[in-house]
Structures are given as structure tokens and as C-alpha cells.
């Protein structure tokens, strides 16, 4: 591939060989090599199992169906579909046809969905029957364009796949290049309207290849996908990375409960999965024990992983956790701790992947030396081609040949990276920078605490003060004073929480709020705190 066709922020010094031109070509190669090998297992009330050959035949039928609806290369479709074979059949059918997939978080409000559908210019919206009420709420504003297709009313491609048997549909596919759009994923939009992150076939293939090779995935690899497929982590780490190696994926239908986690791992001989740190905390709080002998490791990122959670999980379950770092804008992960487990440097987010480079920059885009805090910046083959329709934002985010992540961290003398916090999560108290993870790591050491989250709250004197939301384990007790005493001497006094809110004692906040990937929603906690203070002030 000629690097000159790529923007500066995707070019790296190393030569990386991307063997395939697009996702469809990758799938074709794996099908040709092991046609009868299991590609997809989808447990549920009715378990579905697809070989590579059967799945390819079925998604080519879907490609034919998409063509019948007037869709062509370069068009976009939105998916409001929970994890399921149907999501993946449309996903691969579209990508093979050069059609861009816009997966939408089905937990969004109808108006939020409407924004994404219209902003992306989607020509068709596929949706699950579960989300009828949300689609109906915006049907009048959508009008006749785009076309709305409810999958429960869709008789078109299911009987067609049955009729074809082992035959493949005759369909001439367009030429899809590495730099063509593949997926647009919308970010959470915590500071305004969500941004559409454009990921190309190059982005997906590069990150999938890097993850697969970093963890030595093989044809024996079998991942468990419990994160939503509308998120890049679910798509890349537990779907495309094992596909790159010719492995298999277990995708649980709908929202995956964590109660049967170890049972699924044992039943389907799962070797890897990818989670958020909060999922590890939840698994630790459950009475379920490990039953398998196959799990090689767990890939983890998205938030700071506390050492107490990592140590407790590994000691109890005997499965190594590999912490990494990445964003939607880097397709998924950009760095990882080394594999196998004895090569990890615990407490770090690891080393850059071979498909990208990383640096720590100051506010003037000067690269900083070892052990100096700055912004984590990335460039490489897995860096997005840009935000959809936002030229000013693109100019800012990709200035001087680097993607500016908005995350703080540092690099040590050996090149290992450390994540501190998001810029928007930073607490500034009397001019001092305080990172939520500093206090969270202390609190997680308390035996009564199941989960915690630390946020900055408005304060007239200090600018911001510190509030810790805490959820206690069942059958345990701890008062605010107990927690304050526990932290004394373990962290600087100015980093201590001014207030503790014990969720177990609340009627209107039963859980620490989390997004669909189980990432803690710090913004929601700040909003809750301010709302409660306003209510108290009115009384």
C-alpha cells in the first residue's frame, strides 16, 4: 500500500503488510481455507451455529437483498439491532457490498437516534421489533426517506437462505478499496451532539490484525462477545480479530447478563474475551466461580483498571488480565500490555501496537520526554479518517500529523504508557490537578466496597471539591466516617473526598450509572449531585 495516499496522521515509519483489500476479501480467504469450521455460535433460547461457508452464503443473500432495495456502494445504512446473527449478517453483507454500516446504540432516546440517522444520511434503517416504540416515536419526522425495515416483518432474506441450500447467490460485488468507508460509530456526545467517527476497511483490518497477532490468536481461538456490537470494541476485539486468525466467536443474543458468564466460557470452550474494568468488579461481586480450563486471558480497557480489582480477579479466577488503551477514533485499542502474562508491566496500559505510533505531547504539540505528563497522541493505520461533516473538529483533533486523544498520561523510560484520566474527568481543586482514579484505587481496597466512582463537584472556595459515590457489597456495612478514616494516610489530604454518597442508602439511585459497555458515566453522577443539591436548597 502506498503510504502517500494516506493522511499524515495515519502514516507510520514501519511497513505493515495488510494482506486483504477489504473485510469481504478477508472473510472469503478464511472461508476458502476452512469452510466447515465454526465461525459464529449464538446461544439463546434457540442456539444458532454457523460454519464459515454457511455464514458467507447467508450474508451474500443479505447483500443481494440490500441490492434489491436500491442500495449501492457508498450508501449508508443504520442498524438499531441488539447482538444477534441478524446484526452480523447485515453487517458483513453491507461491508462486502461497499455499503457503510452505522450501528446505533439501542438504549438511546428516539430523538438521539433520529439525529444519527439524519446526520449519517442513512438510506435504510434496520431495527429489531424490541425497538418498535422508539422507531414509531420518530417515524413522522423521518418520513419516507430513509426506508424503515423492521426485522420481525422481514420475510425476504430468511426463506431465501433456506431455498438456496448450499448454493451461493450470483452477485457481482463492487470493488471495495482499503480506504473506503466501512463503519461510522457515533461517540457519546458528552459535550454536545454526538460525533460520527468514520472507520475505513483499512482501520478495521489493521486493528484486527494487530490484536490477533499481539495475543497469538489462531484457528483454535474462540472469543466471547459480551460487549455490544454497536461499539467498536465488540466489533474488533471479539469478532474481527478472531476472524483474522480463522477462529470463532460466541455472541450472546441481546444484552448479555453476567450471571451465566463462567457457564458460557465452560460450555463453549472460550479462550478470550474483552471487557471494561467495571465488568471485572461485577464478576468479583457475584457468587459464580470459574468452571472452564480454556480461558487464556481477558482484554481490558476503557477506564482505569485498579490494581486491587486486577489482583483480586486474578487471584480468585486464575485468568490474566491484559490492560490496554484505545478510543473509537483508533478503531479500538492502540496499545496493550505484553503477552504472555509474565511479560506484562502491571499498572501500565502497555506498549503501542505495530500498526500505530504514540507520543506524549504538551499543549503546543511538542513531544515530551519520559515521566512527564501530557496528552496521549496517536497516529497509525488504525486512526480514523476523520469525523463526519466536522471540518473544524478534524482540524483540531488531527493537528500536526497526530490524533489528539484528549487523555492525560505519561511514558516511562522503557516506552510503557500510563493512563491518568480524561481531560473532562479531571478535578481541579485550588489549582491542583486530581485524577478520580487516584482515590478510586484506594477505595477499592476497602473490603466492603463493590463499586465506586469519584467526581468533581462545584465549590465556591476551591473551584471543585471531591465526591465519592460508593456501592457496598451485600451483607456489609460502612459509614461515611469509616470510609474517610480508611483513606486517611493512604492519599494526600487535598485528594480526599469531601463527601461520600453511599448508594445503598438511596431510593433514587440504585446503581452507579454506566453506559452500554459498562463504562462509568461520571457526567450522570455530577448531574445527580447538582440536582439533589438544588432540590435540598429549595426545601
N, C-alpha and C positions, 0 to 999 in steps of 0.2 A: 504494500500500500504506500502510495506517495504521501509523505507527511505534509507536503506543501499544500495539499487540498484541505488540510485541517486548520482550524483557527489556532492561534498561538497557544491558548490555554489548554489545548488537547495534545500538543506536541511534547514528547519526552526524548531524552538522549538515547535511551535503549531502543533497540529494534525488537519489536514484539510481533510475532507471526500470528495473525488471525486467520485461521485456516478456511473459514467459511464466509460467504458474501452476505448471508442473512440468516435469520432464525430458521426459516423453512429449509434452507440448504443443510443446516446442522441436523435438523430432525430427519431429513432424508438420508443423510450419511449414517446416522445411528440405526435407522430402520433397516437399511441395507445390510449393516453389519450383524445385527441381532434382531431379526424381525419378530420372533416369537417371545422375546424376553419381556417381562412385565415392565411397563413404563409407568402406569398410574394405577394406584389402589385407592379407592374412595369408600371407607367404611361408613356405615349408617344403617338405617332400618333396612335398606337394600344395599348391599355392598356391590360396588362396581369395580371390575378389574379389566384393564386394557393392556394388551400387548402393544409394542411399538407399531406393528403392522396394522392392527385393528384401529388404534387411535389415529394414525395417519390417514387411513381410509375414511374415518368418520369426520376428521376436520377438513378433509378435502371436499366432502359433501357439504359441509358448512360453507366452505369457500364458494362452492357453486351456488348455494342459497344466497349468499351475500351478493354475488354477481347478478342473480335474478332480481334483486331489489334495487338494481341500478348503481351499486357501489363499485367504484374503480380505484385503482392505485392513487394514493394521495388523499382520499377521503378519510373522514374520521367517524368513529362510532363510540358511543358511551355505553358502558356496562354497569348497571345497578344490580349486580348479581352477587350473592354470597358464594363462599368457597364451594366448588362443585365441579364435576366433569363438564357441565354445560359452559361454565365460565371459561374453562380451558379449551374446549372445542372451538368456541367463538374466538378466543384469544389467538390460537395457532392458525385457525382458518383465516383470520384477518391479517396477521403478520405475514403469512405465506403469500397473501394477495397484495401486499404493499399497502394495506389499509391500516391506519393508525388507531390503536386502542386507547380509549380514555376511561380507565376504571374509576368509578365513583364510590366513595365511602357511603354505604347504605345507611349509616347512622346519622348522616347529615339531615338537616331540615329541608323540606321541599324547596324553599327559596334558595338555599345554598346549592342544591342540585341544579336548579334552573340556571343559576349563574354559570356553573361549569359547563352545562350542556350548550348554552348560548355562547359563552366565551370561547369554547373549543371549536365551535362551528360544526358540531356533530350532525351527520345526516340521518343517523338511525340511533335510537336508544333501545337497548335490550334491558328488560328488567324482570326480576323474579316476581311471582304472584304475591309473595310476602310484602312487597313494597307497593302494591296497588294503590293504597291510600295516599302515598306520597306522590306518586305519578298523577293520580286524579286531581290532587290539590294544585298542580301546575299545568294540567292539560290545556286549560283555556288560554294560558299565557304562551304556551308552546305553539299552539295552532296545528297546522298540517305539516309543518316542516320544523324539526325533523320528524321522521316516521317513528312512532312508538310501537314496540313489539313486546307484548307480554309473553314470556316463555311458556306459561301454563296454557296459552291459547295457540301455541305454535305447533301445528301438526306437520309442518313442511319437511324438516330435515330428519326427524326421528324415524318415520316409516321409510324414508328414502334410504337411510343407512341399513335398515333391515332387509330391504329389497335387493340392495347391491351385493349382499353377502361378502365374498372375498374380493369382488371386483373393485377397482378404483375408478372414480368418475373421470371421464375425459374432460380435461380442463386445462387450457393453455394459460400458464401463470405469467404475469408481467415480470420483467427484470427488476429485482429489488436490490439496491446497492447498499453498501455498508453505511453510508452517510444519510440514508433515507430515514424519515421518522418511523419509529416503531410504537412508542408508548408516550402518552402525556399524563404525568401524575401531578395532581394539584396539591400544593403544600397546605398546611393547616390555616394559614392566613391569620396568625395571631396579632399582626399589626395592621390589618386591613383585608382587602379582598384576597382570596387565595391566588397563588401564582401557579401557572401551568408550566411544569418542568418538562422540556422536550428531551426524550431519550431516544437515540437512534439505534439501529441494529448493531452498529459498532459498539456503542455504550454497553448494550446488553451482553453481547458476545465477549467483549473484553473483560467485564467484571465477572461473568460466569466462568470464563476460562481461568482467571486469576484465583477465584475462590476454590474452584475444583482442584487446581494444581497445588495450591497452598496447603490444603488439607489432605492431599493424596487420595482424592475421590477416585473410584474405579467402577467397573461394572457391578461390583458387589455392594456398592454404596446404596443405602436406602434411607432417604430423609423423611422426617415427619414435618409436614407444613401445618403449623398451628397459628401462624400469623396470617392476617387477611391478604388475599391475593390482589386487592386494590392497592396494596403497599409494595414498594419496591423490594423490601427485604424478603417478603413471601415469594415474590416472583423470581428473584435472582438466586438467593442462597439455597432455598429448598425446592426449586423447580428447575431453573436453567443450569445451575452449577452441576447437579447430578446428571441432567441431560447431557451436558458437555462430556461427561465421563462415561455415558452409556448406562447410568444407574437407574434407580426407580424412586418414585415419590409417593408417599402416603398423604392424601389430602382429606381431612375430615370435612364432611358436608356441614355447611352453616357455620355458626360460631362455635369454636372448639371449647368445650368445657375442660378444665384442667383435672377434674376428678378421675377420668379414665386414662390420664397421661401415661403412667407406667404400664398399665394394661395394654395400651396400644403399642407401646415400644416393644413389649414382650411378644405380643400376638403376631406382629408383622416384622419382627427382626430388624427394627430400626437401628441405624448406625449413627445418624447425626440429626440434630435439629437446630433451629435458630430461635432465640427468644430475647425479650427485654429483661433487664435485671429484676423488675418488679414481678415477673413470672416466676423467677427463682425463689423470691421471697414467699410467694403464694404456695409454691410446691413445698417449701420448707414448713409452712404452717399446716399443711394437710397431713392426715394420718396415713396416707398411702406410702408404701415402700416399693423400692425397685424390685422387679421380678425377672428382668432380662439379663442376658450375658453378651449382648451385641453392641450396646451403645459405646461408641468410641469417644465422643465429645459433644459439647454444646457450644455453639457460637453465640456470642452475646454482645449487644451494643445498644445504642440509642439513648442511654443515660449512663451516669457514673455507676460503676459496679463497686459496691462497698466490699472491703476485704472480709468483714465479718460474715456477710451473706455468702461470698465465694467460698471462704474456708468452711463455713457450716455446711454448705451444699456438698462440697467435695468430700468432706469427712463423712457425712451421712450416707451419700449415694455412691461415692466412688467414681464419679464421672468428671473428668477435667473440663473446665470452662475456659474458652478462648475468647478473651475480650478484644474487641476491635472498635473501629470508629468509621463513620461514614454518614452521608446525607442523601436525600433524594437526588440532589444535584451531582453526586458522584455515583449515581446508578444504584449503589448500595454501599458496600464497605470500601474504604480506601487504604486501611491498614489493619493489621492483625498481630496478635501475639504469635510467636513461632510455634510450629507443630514439629514433633510431638510435645507432650505436656512438659517434659523435663527441660525443654528449651525456652519455656516462657519466662518473661520477666514480669512477675506479678505486680499489679499496681499501675502498669502502663497500658496504653492502647496498641502497643506493638510497633512494628516496622511497616513502611509503605509497601504496597503491593507492587509487583513488577510492571504493572500497566500504568502506574502513576508515580508522580514525584510529590513530595510535601516539603513545606518550609514554614517557619515561624516568622511573621512579619510585624513591623511596627506600623503606626498609623500613616507613615509616609511610604509604605511598601518597601522598606529596607529590610533585608533578611537579617534576623537576629542570631546571635551565637548560642552556644549551649547554656541551658539552665536560665534563660531569660524569657519571661512571659511575653506573649504576643498573640496575634491572631493566627490560627491554623489556616494555611493556604494550600491549595492542591491544584495540580494540572495533570492531565493524562487522558488516555483513550476512554476512560470511564466517566469523564466530566461532561455534563450535559452540553448540548449545543446552544442552550440558552432558554430564557423564559419566553413564553408565547406572548407576542404582542406588547412587550415591555422594553423598548429600546433604551430608555434611561436607566432602568434597573439593570439591564445587561451591561451597560457601560460601567456602572458602578461595581457590580459583582465580579466582573471579569477584567478588571483594570490591570494593565501592565503584564498581561500574559499569565495571570493566576486567577483561580476562583477563590474569592474571599468568603470563608465559611460562616463568619460571624461567631465563631467559637474561640475561646481562650485556651491556651495551653503552653507547654514548653517541650523542648527536645533535650535529652541528656547527651553526654559525650559520646555515647555509643550509637546514637541515632534513634533511640527509642522515644516515642512521643507520649506525652501525658496530657489528658484532657482535664480542664478545670471547670468550665461552665459555659453556657450560652451567654452572649452579651446581654440578652434581655432577661436572664435569670440572675445576673449579678446584683448583689446587695451592696449599696454604697452607704455606709454609716459613718458620719462625721469625716468624710473624705477617705475612709478606709474601704478597700475592696474586700468583700467577704463572699465566699462561694458556698452555696447551700450544701454541697457535698461534704464540706469540712465538718459541719455539725451533724449531718445525717450519718456519716460514718461512725461518729461517737455514739449517737443514739441507737444505732443498730446493734451495738454491743450489749445493750440492756436486755436482760433475759425476758422481760415482759413485752417487749415491743415487736409487733409483727410487721408493721409498715410505718414509715414516717416520711414527711416532706417538709422542707424548710423554705419559707418565702420571706421576702421583704415587705414590710407594711409601712404606710405613711407615718411620719413622726415629725412634729413641728420643730423639735430641737435638733435631732440627729439627721434629719432628712429621711432616713429609713431606719426602722428597727427590725428585729428578727422575731418571727413567729414560727413555732414548730407544731405542725399537725401530726398527731400520733395515734395509731391504732394499736390497741393492746391485744395480746393473744388471749384466746378463751381461757377462762378459769385463772386469770392472773389479775393482779391489782398494782396500780402505781399512781401516785398523786402527782400533781404539778410540782410540788416541793420535792418529792422523791426524785423526779427526773432532773430538776435543777441541781440537786446535790450530786447526782450521778455524773453530771457533766463538769462539775467544779474540779479544777485541777487537770482536766483532760484536754481543755481547749482554752485559749485566751479569753479573758473575761469579756472583752468587747465583742467576741464572736458567740457569746452565749445568748440563748433565746430570752427575750423579754417576756414573751408569753408562750404558754403551751396550751394547745387545744386538743383535748382527748376525745377522739371521735366517738368512742364507745358511750360517751355521756350525752351525745347529741341526738335529737329527734329528726333533724332536717338535713343531716349529712352523715350517711351511714357508712360510706367508704371514701377513701382518698380517690378523687376523680381521676380517671385515666382515659386515654384515647383508645382507638381500636387496636393499637399494637401494645397496649398496656403501659404506654409511656405516661408518667405522671403529668397532669395538666396543672402546672403551677399557677397559671393565669386564673383558672377557676377558683383555686384556693384564695388567691388575693381578692378576687371579686366577692367571694363568700365572706371573707373577713370584713371588707369595707361595707358590704350590705348589712351585716349584723351590727356593726358599729353605728351605722346610720339609723337602724331600727331602734337600738338602745337609746340613742340620743333623742329620739322623738318621744320616748316614753316619759 
